[in-house]
């Protein structure tokens, strides 16, 4: 079960790093809590990736630190992910607090990815 989620996270972050606007994930704005950060919200993306990153609230009221949440999409094409989502489609399976003033770099993106993997709860 965890392996399917880890593979989905790896694919998601590989595409984030290859996307022209992908590094924006490192600098989320404090507005729009609850909105999907990556991938773009489409039925195709929801199925393909099976997971998504949603923007949470600023941490401790600080506008520079934003919580990102990892959730599984209920219409994931991967059977394991779909089965997990059926149990609780709103469950946050990992969170990471992102300093929106950090440098936009692949190294910082890798740190965010690793933090998601380290806080995984499935």
ROKEMI-407032 format. One record per atom (N, C-alpha, C): x, y, z; residue number from 0; residue in one letter; atom name. Coordinates in pm, 1 decimal. Layout:
<rs>
[[X; Y; Z]; NUM; "A"; "CA"]
...
</rs>
This chain:
<rs>
[[82.7; -119.0; 0.0]; 0; "X"; "N"]
[[0.0; 0.0; 0.0]; 0; "X"; "CA"]
[[87.4; 125.7; 0.0]; 0; "X"; "C"]
[[180.9; 132.4; 94.1]; 1; "X"; "N"]
[[267.7; 249.5; 101.4]; 1; "X"; "CA"]
[[354.1; 262.9; -23.4]; 1; "X"; "C"]
[[391.1; 149.8; -83.2]; 2; "X"; "N"]
[[474.0; 155.6; -204.0]; 2; "X"; "CA"]
[[401.8; 224.6; -318.7]; 2; "X"; "C"]
[[272.7; 200.3; -334.0]; 3; "X"; "N"]
[[195.1; 265.3; -439.9]; 3; "X"; "CA"]
[[189.1; 416.1; -416.5]; 3; "X"; "C"]
[[174.2; 455.3; -291.9]; 4; "X"; "N"]
[[169.7; 597.9; -258.9]; 4; "X"; "CA"]
[[306.6; 661.3; -283.5]; 4; "X"; "C"]
[[412.1; 594.3; -243.2]; 5; "X"; "N"]
[[547.8; 646.3; -265.0]; 5; "X"; "CA"]
[[578.0; 660.6; -413.7]; 5; "X"; "C"]
[[534.3; 564.5; -492.9]; 6; "X"; "N"]
[[554.4; 572.2; -637.9]; 6; "X"; "CA"]
[[476.6; 689.7; -697.2]; 6; "X"; "C"]
[[356.3; 713.0; -647.2]; 7; "X"; "N"]
[[275.3; 825.2; -695.5]; 7; "X"; "CA"]
[[340.6; 958.8; -658.6]; 7; "X"; "C"]
[[396.6; 966.9; -539.2]; 8; "X"; "N"]
[[466.3; 1088.7; -496.7]; 8; "X"; "CA"]
[[588.6; 1110.8; -585.0]; 8; "X"; "C"]
[[663.4; 1004.9; -612.3]; 9; "X"; "N"]
[[783.1; 1016.6; -697.0]; 9; "X"; "CA"]
[[745.1; 1068.0; -835.5]; 9; "X"; "C"]
[[637.1; 1014.2; -894.2]; 10; "X"; "N"]
[[594.1; 1059.0; -1026.7]; 10; "X"; "CA"]
[[548.1; 1204.5; -1023.2]; 10; "X"; "C"]
[[473.0; 1238.6; -920.7]; 11; "X"; "N"]
[[424.2; 1375.6; -907.6]; 11; "X"; "CA"]
[[541.0; 1474.4; -900.5]; 11; "X"; "C"]
[[638.5; 1445.8; -815.1]; 12; "X"; "N"]
[[749.9; 1538.7; -799.0]; 12; "X"; "CA"]
[[844.2; 1538.3; -919.3]; 12; "X"; "C"]
[[853.8; 1427.7; -990.3]; 13; "X"; "N"]
[[932.4; 1426.5; -1114.2]; 13; "X"; "CA"]
[[871.3; 1523.7; -1214.0]; 13; "X"; "C"]
[[739.6; 1524.5; -1222.8]; 14; "X"; "N"]
[[673.2; 1616.3; -1314.7]; 14; "X"; "CA"]
[[676.5; 1760.6; -1264.6]; 14; "X"; "C"]
[[672.5; 1778.3; -1132.8]; 15; "X"; "N"]
[[686.3; 1913.6; -1077.3]; 15; "X"; "CA"]
[[822.2; 1970.4; -1117.9]; 15; "X"; "C"]
[[927.9; 1891.6; -1102.8]; 16; "X"; "N"]
[[1062.1; 1942.3; -1134.3]; 16; "X"; "CA"]
[[1083.0; 1963.8; -1283.0]; 16; "X"; "C"]
[[1007.8; 1893.2; -1366.7]; 17; "X"; "N"]
[[1019.3; 1910.9; -1512.0]; 17; "X"; "CA"]
[[926.6; 2018.3; -1566.6]; 17; "X"; "C"]
[[836.9; 2067.2; -1484.8]; 18; "X"; "N"]
[[741.3; 2168.5; -1527.7]; 18; "X"; "CA"]
[[804.2; 2307.2; -1520.0]; 18; "X"; "C"]
[[772.8; 2393.1; -1617.7]; 19; "X"; "N"]
[[825.9; 2529.8; -1616.7]; 19; "X"; "CA"]
[[781.6; 2604.8; -1491.7]; 19; "X"; "C"]
[[659.6; 2580.2; -1447.9]; 20; "X"; "N"]
[[607.7; 2651.6; -1331.4]; 20; "X"; "CA"]
[[608.4; 2565.3; -1205.8]; 20; "X"; "C"]
[[668.1; 2447.7; -1212.9]; 21; "X"; "N"]
[[663.8; 2353.9; -1102.1]; 21; "X"; "CA"]
[[725.6; 2404.3; -972.9]; 21; "X"; "C"]
[[832.2; 2480.9; -983.8]; 22; "X"; "N"]
[[898.3; 2528.4; -862.5]; 22; "X"; "CA"]
[[811.8; 2626.8; -783.3]; 22; "X"; "C"]
[[701.8; 2674.7; -844.5]; 23; "X"; "N"]
[[612.4; 2763.7; -770.1]; 23; "X"; "CA"]
[[556.6; 2693.7; -646.7]; 23; "X"; "C"]
[[561.5; 2562.9; -647.4]; 24; "X"; "N"]
[[518.4; 2483.9; -533.1]; 24; "X"; "CA"]
[[597.6; 2522.1; -407.7]; 24; "X"; "C"]
[[720.6; 2569.6; -425.7]; 25; "X"; "N"]
[[804.3; 2610.4; -313.3]; 25; "X"; "CA"]
[[766.5; 2747.1; -257.5]; 25; "X"; "C"]
[[684.4; 2820.0; -330.2]; 26; "X"; "N"]
[[644.0; 2953.4; -284.9]; 26; "X"; "CA"]
[[492.7; 2971.9; -293.5]; 26; "X"; "C"]
[[419.7; 2892.9; -218.5]; 27; "X"; "N"]
[[274.0; 2908.8; -222.3]; 27; "X"; "CA"]
[[232.6; 3039.6; -156.5]; 27; "X"; "C"]
[[130.0; 3102.0; -211.0]; 28; "X"; "N"]
[[79.5; 3224.5; -150.2]; 28; "X"; "CA"]
[[-5.5; 3186.7; -29.1]; 28; "X"; "C"]
[[-20.2; 3278.4; 65.7]; 29; "X"; "N"]
[[-100.0; 3246.2; 184.4]; 29; "X"; "CA"]
[[-250.3; 3243.7; 155.2]; 29; "X"; "C"]
[[-291.5; 3290.4; 38.1]; 30; "X"; "N"]
[[-433.1; 3293.3; 2.6]; 30; "X"; "CA"]
[[-475.2; 3161.4; -60.6]; 30; "X"; "C"]
[[-602.9; 3133.7; -55.5]; 31; "X"; "N"]
[[-657.7; 3019.2; -128.1]; 31; "X"; "CA"]
[[-640.9; 2885.6; -60.0]; 31; "X"; "C"]
[[-648.2; 2881.9; 72.9]; 32; "X"; "N"]
[[-639.6; 2753.8; 142.9]; 32; "X"; "CA"]
[[-747.4; 2660.5; 89.3]; 32; "X"; "C"]
[[-709.3; 2535.9; 68.8]; 33; "X"; "N"]
[[-802.0; 2436.6; 16.5]; 33; "X"; "CA"]
[[-791.8; 2417.6; -133.5]; 33; "X"; "C"]
[[-721.3; 2507.3; -200.0]; 34; "X"; "N"]
[[-708.9; 2494.4; -346.0]; 34; "X"; "CA"]
[[-599.4; 2393.8; -381.5]; 34; "X"; "C"]
[[-613.2; 2335.0; -497.0]; 35; "X"; "N"]
[[-516.7; 2235.6; -543.9]; 35; "X"; "CA"]
[[-395.5; 2307.3; -601.2]; 35; "X"; "C"]
[[-276.7; 2268.9; -554.3]; 36; "X"; "N"]
[[-152.0; 2331.3; -597.4]; 36; "X"; "CA"]
[[-92.8; 2258.7; -718.2]; 36; "X"; "C"]
[[-88.1; 2124.9; -711.3]; 37; "X"; "N"]
[[-33.4; 2044.7; -820.6]; 37; "X"; "CA"]
[[-87.0; 1904.3; -809.2]; 37; "X"; "C"]
[[-118.3; 1840.9; -919.2]; 38; "X"; "N"]
[[-123.7; 1890.2; -1056.5]; 38; "X"; "CA"]
[[-247.7; 1975.3; -1077.8]; 38; "X"; "C"]
[[-257.8; 2034.7; -1195.7]; 39; "X"; "N"]
[[-377.7; 2110.7; -1228.8]; 39; "X"; "CA"]
[[-498.8; 2019.3; -1212.8]; 39; "X"; "C"]
[[-606.1; 2075.7; -1161.0]; 40; "X"; "N"]
[[-725.4; 1995.7; -1132.0]; 40; "X"; "CA"]
[[-800.4; 1961.3; -1260.6]; 40; "X"; "C"]
[[-777.0; 1840.1; -1308.7]; 41; "X"; "N"]
[[-851.2; 1785.5; -1422.6]; 41; "X"; "CA"]
[[-877.7; 1638.1; -1393.3]; 41; "X"; "C"]
[[-978.9; 1584.3; -1454.1]; 42; "X"; "N"]
[[-1010.0; 1442.3; -1435.7]; 42; "X"; "CA"]
[[-892.1; 1356.0; -1480.1]; 42; "X"; "C"]
[[-829.4; 1394.3; -1590.9]; 43; "X"; "N"]
[[-715.1; 1319.2; -1643.0]; 43; "X"; "CA"]
[[-600.2; 1317.9; -1542.0]; 43; "X"; "C"]
[[-565.7; 1434.5; -1487.9]; 44; "X"; "N"]
[[-456.6; 1441.8; -1390.0]; 44; "X"; "CA"]
[[-490.7; 1367.7; -1261.7]; 44; "X"; "C"]
[[-615.4; 1382.7; -1215.6]; 45; "X"; "N"]
[[-655.6; 1314.2; -1092.4]; 45; "X"; "CA"]
[[-637.8; 1163.4; -1106.9]; 45; "X"; "C"]
[[-675.0; 1110.0; -1222.6]; 46; "X"; "N"]
[[-660.5; 967.4; -1246.3]; 46; "X"; "CA"]
[[-516.2; 926.1; -1264.7]; 46; "X"; "C"]
[[-443.6; 1003.3; -1342.6]; 47; "X"; "N"]
[[-305.2; 968.2; -1376.0]; 47; "X"; "CA"]
[[-213.8; 968.2; -1253.4]; 47; "X"; "C"]
[[-214.1; 1078.3; -1178.9]; 48; "X"; "N"]
[[-124.0; 1088.8; -1064.4]; 48; "X"; "CA"]
[[-176.1; 1011.0; -944.0]; 48; "X"; "C"]
[[-305.9; 1015.3; -923.1]; 49; "X"; "N"]
[[-365.3; 946.1; -809.1]; 49; "X"; "CA"]
[[-352.1; 1020.3; -678.5]; 49; "X"; "C"]
[[-264.7; 1121.6; -673.5]; 50; "X"; "N"]
[[-246.8; 1204.7; -554.3]; 50; "X"; "CA"]
[[-244.7; 1351.3; -596.7]; 50; "X"; "C"]
[[-265.9; 1437.4; -500.1]; 51; "X"; "N"]
[[-261.7; 1580.2; -529.3]; 51; "X"; "CA"]
[[-207.2; 1656.2; -408.4]; 51; "X"; "C"]
[[-154.3; 1774.9; -435.9]; 52; "X"; "N"]
[[-108.5; 1864.7; -330.8]; 52; "X"; "CA"]
[[-208.3; 1977.8; -318.0]; 52; "X"; "C"]
[[-260.9; 1996.2; -198.4]; 53; "X"; "N"]
[[-354.2; 2104.9; -170.0]; 53; "X"; "CA"]
[[-288.5; 2204.1; -75.2]; 53; "X"; "C"]
[[-328.5; 2329.0; -88.7]; 54; "X"; "N"]
[[-274.9; 2434.2; -3.7]; 54; "X"; "CA"]
[[-355.5; 2441.0; 125.4]; 54; "X"; "C"]
[[-284.0; 2447.3; 236.1]; 55; "X"; "N"]
[[-347.5; 2462.5; 366.0]; 55; "X"; "CA"]
[[-335.8; 2606.5; 414.8]; 55; "X"; "C"]
[[-360.6; 2624.2; 540.6]; 56; "X"; "N"]
[[-354.1; 2755.5; 604.3]; 56; "X"; "CA"]
[[-209.1; 2793.3; 636.6]; 56; "X"; "C"]
[[-182.9; 2923.7; 653.2]; 57; "X"; "N"]
[[-52.2; 2963.7; 705.6]; 57; "X"; "CA"]
[[-30.7; 2899.1; 843.0]; 57; "X"; "C"]
[[92.1; 2857.4; 871.5]; 58; "X"; "N"]
[[124.6; 2790.3; 996.6]; 58; "X"; "CA"]
[[143.6; 2893.3; 1106.6]; 58; "X"; "C"]
[[74.3; 2875.1; 1216.7]; 59; "X"; "N"]
[[81.6; 2966.0; 1332.2]; 59; "X"; "CA"]
[[57.0; 3111.6; 1292.4]; 59; "X"; "C"]
[[-25.0; 3132.1; 1190.2]; 60; "X"; "N"]
[[-58.9; 3267.6; 1147.4]; 60; "X"; "CA"]
[[51.8; 3340.0; 1072.1]; 60; "X"; "C"]
[[163.1; 3272.9; 1047.9]; 61; "X"; "N"]
[[273.7; 3335.0; 974.7]; 61; "X"; "CA"]
[[250.5; 3320.3; 825.2]; 61; "X"; "C"]
[[240.6; 3430.3; 755.3]; 62; "X"; "N"]
[[209.6; 3429.1; 612.8]; 62; "X"; "CA"]
[[320.1; 3367.5; 527.8]; 62; "X"; "C"]
[[441.4; 3358.4; 580.9]; 63; "X"; "N"]
[[552.0; 3304.1; 499.9]; 63; "X"; "CA"]
[[562.0; 3151.9; 506.5]; 63; "X"; "C"]
[[496.0; 3088.9; 602.4]; 64; "X"; "N"]
[[501.4; 2943.5; 615.1]; 64; "X"; "CA"]
[[362.8; 2886.5; 587.4]; 64; "X"; "C"]
[[353.4; 2810.1; 480.3]; 65; "X"; "N"]
[[226.1; 2755.7; 435.1]; 65; "X"; "CA"]
[[230.1; 2603.4; 443.0]; 65; "X"; "C"]
[[123.8; 2545.1; 496.2]; 66; "X"; "N"]
[[115.3; 2399.1; 503.9]; 66; "X"; "CA"]
[[60.4; 2344.9; 372.3]; 66; "X"; "C"]
[[132.5; 2249.3; 313.1]; 67; "X"; "N"]
[[83.4; 2176.5; 196.1]; 67; "X"; "CA"]
[[37.3; 2039.6; 242.1]; 67; "X"; "C"]
[[-73.0; 1994.1; 181.9]; 68; "X"; "N"]
[[-132.7; 1866.4; 220.6]; 68; "X"; "CA"]
[[-133.8; 1772.6; 100.8]; 68; "X"; "C"]
[[-102.0; 1647.6; 125.9]; 69; "X"; "N"]
[[-105.8; 1544.6; 22.6]; 69; "X"; "CA"]
[[-229.6; 1459.1; 45.3]; 69; "X"; "C"]
[[-310.0; 1446.4; -60.4]; 70; "X"; "N"]
[[-430.5; 1364.6; -52.7]; 70; "X"; "CA"]
[[-436.8; 1272.1; -173.0]; 70; "X"; "C"]
[[-508.8; 1162.8; -156.6]; 71; "X"; "N"]
[[-528.2; 1067.7; -265.6]; 71; "X"; "CA"]
[[-657.8; 1102.8; -337.2]; 71; "X"; "C"]
[[-654.1; 1097.6; -468.8]; 72; "X"; "N"]
[[-772.7; 1127.1; -549.3]; 72; "X"; "CA"]
[[-865.0; 1006.3; -553.9]; 72; "X"; "C"]
[[-992.3; 1029.4; -536.2]; 73; "X"; "N"]
[[-1088.5; 919.0; -536.3]; 73; "X"; "CA"]
[[-1102.5; 854.6; -673.6]; 73; "X"; "C"]
[[-1065.6; 926.0; -778.6]; 74; "X"; "N"]
[[-1074.8; 867.4; -913.2]; 74; "X"; "CA"]
[[-936.8; 830.8; -969.2]; 74; "X"; "C"]
[[-846.3; 790.5; -879.4]; 75; "X"; "N"]
[[-714.3; 743.5; -921.8]; 75; "X"; "CA"]
[[-729.7; 618.1; -1007.3]; 75; "X"; "C"]
[[-645.5; 605.0; -1107.6]; 76; "X"; "N"]
[[-651.2; 484.8; -1191.1]; 76; "X"; "CA"]
[[-578.8; 367.7; -1125.3]; 76; "X"; "C"]
[[-483.9; 395.8; -1038.0]; 77; "X"; "N"]
[[-413.5; 290.6; -965.5]; 77; "X"; "CA"]
[[-509.5; 228.6; -863.8]; 77; "X"; "C"]
[[-529.0; 98.1; -871.1]; 78; "X"; "N"]
[[-626.7; 29.9; -786.1]; 78; "X"; "CA"]
[[-596.6; 47.3; -636.9]; 78; "X"; "C"]
[[-470.4; 36.3; -599.7]; 79; "X"; "N"]
[[-433.8; 50.7; -458.3]; 79; "X"; "CA"]
[[-470.0; 189.4; -406.9]; 79; "X"; "C"]
[[-436.1; 292.0; -484.3]; 80; "X"; "N"]
[[-469.1; 428.7; -443.6]; 80; "X"; "CA"]
[[-619.9; 447.6; -435.9]; 80; "X"; "C"]
[[-689.5; 394.9; -533.7]; 81; "X"; "N"]
[[-835.7; 406.7; -537.1]; 81; "X"; "CA"]
[[-897.6; 340.7; -413.9]; 81; "X"; "C"]
[[-846.0; 224.6; -375.9]; 82; "X"; "N"]
[[-896.7; 154.1; -258.2]; 82; "X"; "CA"]
[[-872.2; 234.2; -129.8]; 82; "X"; "C"]
[[-756.2; 297.6; -120.3]; 83; "X"; "N"]
[[-726.2; 380.6; -3.4]; 83; "X"; "CA"]
[[-824.1; 498.4; 1.7]; 83; "X"; "C"]
[[-845.6; 560.9; -111.7]; 84; "X"; "N"]
[[-935.2; 677.5; -117.7]; 84; "X"; "CA"]
[[-1079.0; 639.6; -85.2]; 84; "X"; "C"]
[[-1119.7; 517.9; -119.7]; 85; "X"; "N"]
[[-1256.7; 474.3; -88.4]; 85; "X"; "CA"]
[[-1281.7; 472.5; 61.7]; 85; "X"; "C"]
[[-1179.3; 442.3; 139.2]; 86; "X"; "N"]
[[-1193.2; 438.1; 285.1]; 86; "X"; "CA"]
[[-1217.3; 577.6; 342.6]; 86; "X"; "C"]
[[-1149.2; 678.1; 287.3]; 87; "X"; "N"]
[[-1166.2; 816.9; 333.6]; 87; "X"; "CA"]
[[-1106.9; 908.9; 227.1]; 87; "X"; "C"]
[[-1191.7; 958.6; 139.2]; 88; "X"; "N"]
[[-1143.5; 1039.4; 26.5]; 88; "X"; "CA"]
[[-1093.4; 1177.5; 68.1]; 88; "X"; "C"]
[[-1116.7; 1216.4; 192.9]; 89; "X"; "N"]
[[-1071.2; 1347.8; 238.8]; 89; "X"; "CA"]
[[-950.4; 1339.3; 332.2]; 89; "X"; "C"]
[[-900.0; 1217.9; 352.3]; 90; "X"; "N"]
[[-787.5; 1201.1; 444.5]; 90; "X"; "CA"]
[[-661.3; 1266.6; 390.2]; 90; "X"; "C"]
[[-597.7; 1342.4; 474.8]; 91; "X"; "N"]
[[-466.7; 1399.9; 443.1]; 91; "X"; "CA"]
[[-363.6; 1296.1; 484.7]; 91; "X"; "C"]
[[-286.1; 1247.5; 388.3]; 92; "X"; "N"]
[[-192.3; 1139.5; 418.2]; 92; "X"; "CA"]
[[-51.6; 1188.8; 450.8]; 92; "X"; "C"]
[[-26.0; 1317.3; 428.3]; 93; "X"; "N"]
[[102.7; 1376.8; 465.7]; 93; "X"; "CA"]
[[89.3; 1528.7; 459.5]; 93; "X"; "C"]
[[165.2; 1596.1; 543.7]; 94; "X"; "N"]
[[170.3; 1742.4; 540.2]; 94; "X"; "CA"]
[[315.2; 1788.3; 547.5]; 94; "X"; "C"]
[[340.0; 1901.6; 486.1]; 95; "X"; "N"]
[[471.9; 1963.8; 490.8]; 95; "X"; "CA"]
[[451.6; 2114.1; 503.6]; 95; "X"; "C"]
[[525.5; 2176.5; 593.3]; 96; "X"; "N"]
[[522.7; 2321.4; 608.0]; 96; "X"; "CA"]
[[631.6; 2379.5; 518.7]; 96; "X"; "C"]
[[591.1; 2469.3; 428.4]; 97; "X"; "N"]
[[681.9; 2524.2; 328.1]; 97; "X"; "CA"]
[[708.3; 2671.0; 356.9]; 97; "X"; "C"]
[[835.6; 2707.6; 365.8]; 98; "X"; "N"]
[[876.8; 2847.3; 381.7]; 98; "X"; "CA"]
[[871.8; 2912.2; 244.2]; 98; "X"; "C"]
[[776.8; 3000.6; 224.9]; 99; "X"; "N"]
[[756.5; 3059.4; 91.8]; 99; "X"; "CA"]
[[862.8; 3162.5; 54.7]; 99; "X"; "C"]
[[960.1; 3186.2; 142.9]; 100; "X"; "N"]
[[1069.1; 3277.8; 109.4]; 100; "X"; "CA"]
[[1195.5; 3201.9; 67.3]; 100; "X"; "C"]
[[1187.9; 3068.6; 64.8]; 101; "X"; "N"]
[[1306.4; 2989.9; 31.3]; 101; "X"; "CA"]
[[1344.6; 3005.6; -116.0]; 101; "X"; "C"]
[[1466.5; 2971.5; -144.6]; 102; "X"; "N"]
[[1516.8; 2976.5; -282.2]; 102; "X"; "CA"]
[[1444.6; 2871.7; -367.1]; 102; "X"; "C"]
[[1413.6; 2910.3; -490.9]; 103; "X"; "N"]
[[1353.1; 2816.2; -585.3]; 103; "X"; "CA"]
[[1464.1; 2729.9; -644.0]; 103; "X"; "C"]
[[1475.6; 2607.6; -594.8]; 104; "X"; "N"]
[[1582.2; 2519.7; -643.0]; 104; "X"; "CA"]
[[1534.2; 2375.3; -640.9]; 104; "X"; "C"]
[[1598.7; 2294.9; -722.0]; 105; "X"; "N"]
[[1563.9; 2152.8; -724.1]; 105; "X"; "CA"]
[[1601.5; 2086.2; -591.1]; 105; "X"; "C"]
[[1703.1; 2137.2; -524.3]; 106; "X"; "N"]
[[1741.6; 2083.1; -394.4]; 106; "X"; "CA"]
[[1631.6; 2105.2; -291.8]; 106; "X"; "C"]
[[1573.8; 2225.2; -289.6]; 107; "X"; "N"]
[[1464.9; 2252.9; -196.0]; 107; "X"; "CA"]
[[1339.4; 2174.2; -232.3]; 107; "X"; "C"]
[[1317.7; 2155.4; -360.5]; 108; "X"; "N"]
[[1204.1; 2074.0; -404.1]; 108; "X"; "CA"]
[[1222.2; 1929.8; -357.1]; 108; "X"; "C"]
[[1343.1; 1879.4; -366.9]; 109; "X"; "N"]
[[1372.4; 1743.2; -320.7]; 109; "X"; "CA"]
[[1349.3; 1730.3; -170.1]; 109; "X"; "C"]
[[1383.2; 1834.8; -94.6]; 110; "X"; "N"]
[[1360.9; 1834.0; 50.8]; 110; "X"; "CA"]
[[1211.2; 1826.3; 81.3]; 110; "X"; "C"]
[[1131.6; 1901.3; 7.3]; 111; "X"; "N"]
[[986.1; 1898.3; 27.7]; 111; "X"; "CA"]
[[933.3; 1758.1; -2.8]; 111; "X"; "C"]
[[978.3; 1701.3; -112.3]; 112; "X"; "N"]
[[937.1; 1564.5; -148.5]; 112; "X"; "CA"]
[[972.9; 1467.3; -36.8]; 112; "X"; "C"]
[[1095.4; 1474.5; 11.5]; 113; "X"; "N"]
[[1138.7; 1383.2; 117.4]; 113; "X"; "CA"]
[[1057.6; 1403.7; 244.9]; 113; "X"; "C"]
[[1024.6; 1528.3; 275.7]; 114; "X"; "N"]
[[941.6; 1555.8; 394.3]; 114; "X"; "CA"]
[[803.3; 1492.7; 379.8]; 114; "X"; "C"]
[[747.1; 1495.0; 258.8]; 115; "X"; "N"]
[[619.5; 1426.7; 237.0]; 115; "X"; "CA"]
[[634.6; 1276.5; 260.3]; 115; "X"; "C"]
[[741.0; 1219.0; 207.5]; 116; "X"; "N"]
[[763.3; 1075.6; 225.4]; 116; "X"; "CA"]
[[783.2; 1040.9; 372.4]; 116; "X"; "C"]
[[851.7; 1128.3; 446.7]; 117; "X"; "N"]
[[880.2; 1103.2; 587.9]; 117; "X"; "CA"]
[[756.1; 1115.4; 675.5]; 117; "X"; "C"]
[[658.0; 1193.6; 634.3]; 118; "X"; "N"]
[[538.8; 1214.5; 717.5]; 118; "X"; "CA"]
[[417.5; 1134.5; 668.3]; 118; "X"; "C"]
[[440.1; 1044.5; 575.3]; 119; "X"; "N"]
[[334.0; 965.5; 514.8]; 119; "X"; "CA"]
[[258.1; 882.8; 618.8]; 119; "X"; "C"]
[[125.0; 889.1; 610.3]; 120; "X"; "N"]
[[39.3; 815.7; 702.8]; 120; "X"; "CA"]
[[-66.8; 738.9; 624.1]; 120; "X"; "C"]
[[-30.9; 618.0; 580.5]; 121; "X"; "N"]
[[-127.4; 531.1; 510.6]; 121; "X"; "CA"]
[[-126.3; 392.2; 570.2]; 121; "X"; "C"]
</rs>
